[in-house]
């Protein structure tokens, strides 16, 4: 390589270096800002996670402390006073508080349960549990038609939710004197392939209590109490 070529390469490299420095001076702040944003975002995300975990732990500790109160009404009031970290936490708190009120104030417990069922933003599973507990609660103050209306969407669904709704509807039929309709529902439940052993046992016991023979099906004898 000649001296001339070497000189040209050195000059070219120097020009490139000068251009790079010029670009860095002009736009380097953008790179610095991007790095700061990335680091700050990661720190903020970790801080939020730590805060959420701390709130969840504090909520759990408050629930345990409330459940340790000696009297059920005291437990219910202690649970009501807890600040929940979100809709799901509030639903759990209210479900527990309503359970503590079922004996002393069943109507109040049912109202609290239905408030959970009707609240927006609550996970569907909590709404379903709240509705089923409310309609099955003795002394809830809910009329038969109100309970039927609450159960109707569940009866039209699938799986265990449908079966539990049909069981409650059968009990409402018995309560309102619709004996034949109740027996039809109970027999269908006893024969349903999706019914659990516990559900079949409850259903067949009610059928026998109504003075009828349970439907014949495989494994039914294992579900019935001795002597029936």
matplotlib code that plots the C-alpha trace (Angstrom):
import matplotlib.pyplot as plt

x = [0.0, 1.4, 1.8, -0.9, -3.4, -2.5, -3.0, -6.4, -7.6, -6.5, -8.3, -11.4, -11.4, -10.9, -13.9, -16.0, -15.0, -15.8, -19.2, -19.9, -19.0, -21.1, -24.1, -23.5, -23.4, -26.6, -28.7, -26.9, -29.4, -32.1, -30.1, -29.5, -33.2, -34.1, -31.8, -33.2, -36.8, -36.0, -34.3, -37.0, -39.8, -38.2, -37.8, -41.4, -42.7, -40.8, -42.1, -45.7, -45.2, -43.8, -46.7, -49.3, -47.7, -47.6, -51.3, -52.2, -50.3, -51.9, -55.3, -54.7, -53.5, -56.6, -58.9, -57.2, -57.4, -61.1, -61.9, -60.2, -62.8, -64.8, -68.4, -69.8, -71.4, -68.1, -66.3, -68.8, -68.3, -64.5, -64.6, -66.8, -64.2, -61.3, -60.2, -60.0, -57.2, -59.6, -62.9, -61.9, -60.7, -63.8, -65.9, -64.0, -64.4, -68.1, -68.6, -66.9, -68.9, -72.2, -71.3, -70.8, -74.3, -76.3, -77.6, -78.0, -79.2, -80.0, -81.8, -78.8, -76.5, -78.6, -78.6, -74.8, -74.4, -76.7, -74.7, -71.6, -73.6, -74.7, -71.5, -69.5, -65.9, -66.3, -64.9, -67.8, -67.0, -67.6, -70.9, -72.0, -71.1, -72.8, -76.0, -76.2, -75.6, -78.2, -81.0, -80.2, -80.2, -83.2, -84.8, -83.3, -86.5, -86.3, -89.6, -89.8, -90.1, -87.0, -85.0, -86.3, -85.3, -81.8, -81.4, -82.8, -79.5, -77.6, -80.1, -79.5, -75.8, -73.6, -71.7, -72.0, -73.5, -76.5, -77.0, -76.8, -79.3, -81.7, -81.4, -82.4, -85.2, -86.5, -86.5, -88.4, -90.9, -91.4, -91.7, -94.4, -96.3, -95.3, -94.6, -94.7, -92.4, -90.0, -90.0, -89.3, -86.3, -85.0, -85.3, -83.5, -80.7, -80.3, -80.0, -77.7, -74.3, -72.6, -74.1, -71.6, -72.1, -72.9, -75.5, -77.1, -77.2, -78.9, -81.4, -82.4, -82.8, -85.3, -87.1, -87.5, -88.6, -91.4, -92.6, -91.4, -88.9, -85.6, -84.9, -82.9, -79.5, -76.0, -74.3, -77.3, -77.4, -73.9, -75.1, -78.2, -77.9, -78.3, -81.8, -83.1]
y = [0.0, 3.4, 6.3, 8.1, 5.3, 5.1, 8.9, 8.8, 6.0, 7.9, 11.0, 9.0, 7.3, 10.7, 12.1, 9.2, 9.7, 13.4, 12.6, 10.0, 12.5, 15.1, 12.8, 11.8, 15.4, 16.1, 13.0, 11.4, 12.7, 10.5, 7.4, 8.6, 9.3, 5.9, 4.2, 6.2, 5.4, 1.7, 1.6, 3.8, 1.7, -1.5, 0.1, 1.3, -2.1, -3.8, -1.2, -1.8, -5.5, -5.0, -2.7, -5.2, -8.0, -5.9, -5.0, -8.7, -9.8, -7.0, -8.0, -11.7, -10.8, -8.6, -11.4, -13.8, -11.3, -10.7, -14.4, -14.7, -12.5, -14.7, -13.8, -14.3, -10.8, -9.3, -11.3, -10.0, -6.3, -6.8, -8.2, -5.3, -2.8, -4.3, -2.4, -4.8, -4.4, -4.9, -6.3, -9.9, -9.2, -7.2, -10.2, -12.6, -10.3, -9.9, -13.6, -14.4, -11.6, -12.9, -16.4, -15.0, -13.4, -16.4, -17.4, -14.0, -12.1, -14.3, -11.5, -9.3, -12.1, -12.7, -8.9, -8.8, -11.9, -10.5, -7.2, -9.3, -11.1, -7.8, -5.8, -5.0, -6.0, -9.1, -12.4, -14.5, -17.4, -15.2, -13.9, -17.5, -18.6, -15.5, -16.1, -19.8, -19.2, -16.4, -18.4, -21.5, -19.5, -20.2, -17.0, -14.9, -13.0, -13.7, -14.8, -18.0, -16.0, -13.9, -17.1, -18.7, -15.6, -15.7, -19.4, -19.3, -18.2, -20.9, -23.6, -22.7, -23.0, -26.2, -28.3, -28.4, -24.9, -26.1, -29.1, -27.0, -24.6, -27.4, -28.8, -25.5, -25.1, -28.5, -27.4, -24.3, -26.5, -28.5, -25.3, -23.9, -27.2, -28.2, -31.7, -33.4, -30.7, -31.2, -35.0, -34.6, -32.3, -34.6, -37.7, -36.0, -34.9, -38.4, -39.8, -37.0, -38.2, -35.1, -35.3, -36.0, -38.8, -36.3, -34.6, -37.9, -38.9, -35.6, -36.0, -39.5, -38.8, -36.0, -38.3, -41.0, -38.3, -37.4, -41.0, -42.1, -44.7, -43.3, -43.9, -47.1, -46.4, -47.9, -47.1, -45.6, -48.2, -47.1, -43.5, -44.3, -44.5, -47.9, -49.1, -47.1]
z = [0.0, -1.0, 1.4, -0.6, 0.0, 3.7, 4.0, 2.3, 4.6, 7.7, 6.5, 5.7, 9.1, 10.7, 8.8, 9.9, 13.5, 13.3, 11.8, 14.6, 17.3, 15.7, 15.6, 19.2, 20.3, 18.3, 19.1, 22.0, 24.5, 22.8, 23.6, 27.2, 27.6, 26.2, 28.7, 31.6, 30.5, 30.3, 33.7, 35.2, 33.8, 35.1, 38.5, 38.5, 37.5, 40.3, 42.8, 41.7, 42.1, 45.5, 46.5, 45.1, 47.1, 50.2, 49.8, 49.3, 52.3, 54.5, 53.2, 54.1, 57.5, 58.1, 57.0, 59.4, 62.2, 61.6, 61.5, 64.9, 66.6, 69.0, 68.0, 64.5, 64.4, 65.5, 62.8, 60.2, 61.3, 61.3, 57.8, 56.6, 57.9, 55.8, 52.8, 49.9, 47.3, 44.3, 43.1, 43.7, 47.2, 48.0, 46.8, 49.0, 52.0, 51.5, 50.9, 54.2, 56.0, 54.7, 55.8, 59.4, 59.2, 57.9, 61.4, 63.1, 60.1, 57.1, 55.2, 55.6, 54.5, 51.4, 50.6, 50.9, 48.7, 46.0, 46.2, 45.2, 42.5, 41.0, 41.3, 38.2, 37.9, 40.1, 38.7, 37.5, 39.8, 42.9, 41.4, 40.8, 44.3, 45.8, 43.9, 44.8, 48.4, 48.6, 47.0, 49.1, 52.4, 54.7, 55.8, 53.0, 52.5, 48.8, 47.2, 45.2, 42.0, 42.8, 43.5, 40.2, 38.3, 39.8, 39.0, 35.5, 33.8, 35.7, 34.7, 31.1, 31.4, 31.4, 33.9, 37.7, 37.8, 35.8, 38.1, 41.3, 39.9, 38.9, 42.4, 44.0, 41.5, 42.5, 46.2, 45.2, 43.4, 46.6, 48.6, 46.3, 46.2, 42.6, 43.7, 40.2, 38.7, 41.6, 41.1, 37.4, 38.1, 40.7, 38.6, 35.7, 38.0, 39.4, 35.9, 34.6, 33.5, 34.8, 38.3, 41.1, 43.6, 46.4, 44.2, 43.3, 47.0, 47.9, 45.1, 45.8, 49.5, 48.6, 46.2, 48.9, 51.4, 49.0, 49.1, 45.7, 44.5, 43.1, 39.4, 38.7, 37.5, 37.7, 40.9, 42.6, 45.4, 46.4, 46.7, 48.9, 52.7, 54.3, 54.5, 51.5]

ax = plt.figure().add_subplot(projection="3d")
ax.plot(x, y, z, "-o")
ax.set_aspect("equal")
plt.show()
